[in-house]
Amino acid sequence: MQFTNLGSVSSIVMGLAVVKIDDPLNIPQIGSRTIHRDSGKVIGVISDVIGPTSSPYAVIKLREGVYISIGDRIACEARRKGGRV
């Protein structure tokens, strides 16, 4: 599976991480797996995309026992060709 840069963690609340998406033209699909860029470990899945289209955020439902920090860099599964948003 290929992963692409998503962005950096801006907040973490109750098992959810909010990530500022670096490229607003490359919005991830809901349900896409996410990994921590430094460790390469799967941290969760994208549960929602929020905010204005010019500056979107991804909400990640974190896996049990995952610890990340604000500012950590996150990547997500690359979009499949022909996939819908």
Steps between C-alpha positions, in 0.01 A plus 500: 500500500627845413474791741506872429565796729187622676614772740580567864299440814339820630300354792419174677177449695336183635652251257479733199782690331437804281752540219545814288504370141807628311348481151131605479487358145585152632222420749521147643214253490302425815621165635856541371769361731748747645858453616746695711769625260792443739412152628302372198243345737128507420334744742136493388253580224356821362149541638415847363628800306400838643556872447497722194606353166792743485638380836361152587572277797483122529360338814674172583349240733809374680563132566498382860838557669634745237689800634575798277580865565394834359723582204565136404498439125234261369455318168196320357424238238532638150164548325398226264449600141134534414402521867230734619537761773 
